[in-house]
Amino acid sequence: MANFEDSWWEHFVPECYFDTVLLNKLLQTNKRLMHRKGCNNVVRDLDECLKDSFAVALIDKDKNDLDYLRRCEVVYDANKIILWKHKDRQQFLI
């Protein structure tokens, strides 16, 4: 993966189209984020493409728990928003 400053937008992984629009607005960018359809595809990218990189993913609460979350700690939990941080990496899920 390229230098972070040259491709920072590739470190943000929204799960659905609404999440992509929301992140684009919050980040004030029109750059193409690493949109993935489905929580499993998001965490696969965190484990494979971004495993050695800082990353922020935005996912929906699904009926099935993700195995990836077993490797994370809850940093914040209020008002139906949960922030997880990977125990060994600079990766965050909202």
Residue pairs with C-beta under 8 A, 6 or more apart in sequence:
1 7
1 10
1 49
1 50
1 53
2 10
4 11
4 53
4 54
9 27
9 29
9 31
9 32
9 33
9 34
10 33
10 34
11 34
11 50
11 53
11 54
11 55
11 56
12 23
12 27
12 33
12 34
12 55
12 56
12 57
12 58
13 33
13 34
13 35
13 36
13 42
13 45
13 46
13 50
13 55
13 56
13 57
13 58
14 20
14 22
14 23
14 33
14 34
14 35
14 36
14 42
14 57
14 58
15 35
15 36
15 37
15 38
15 39
15 41
15 42
15 57
15 58
15 59
15 60
16 37
16 60
17 35
19 35
19 58
19 59
19 60
20 33
20 35
22 58
23 33
23 58
24 30
24 31
24 33
34 45
34 49
36 42
36 44
36 45
39 59
39 60
39 62
39 66
40 66
42 57
42 59
42 93
43 57
43 59
43 66
43 67
43 68
43 93
45 57
46 55
46 57
46 68
46 86
46 91
46 93
47 68
50 91
51 89
52 89
53 90
53 91
54 90
54 91
55 89
55 90
55 91
55 92
56 91
56 92
56 93
56 94
57 91
57 92
57 93
57 94
58 93
58 94
59 66
59 93
59 94
61 82
68 93
69 84
69 93
71 86
71 87
71 88
72 84
72 85
72 86
72 87
72 93
73 84
73 85
73 87
74 82
74 83
74 84
75 83
75 84
75 85
75 92
76 82
76 83
77 83
81 94
82 94
83 92
83 93
83 94
84 92
84 93
84 94
85 91
85 92
86 92
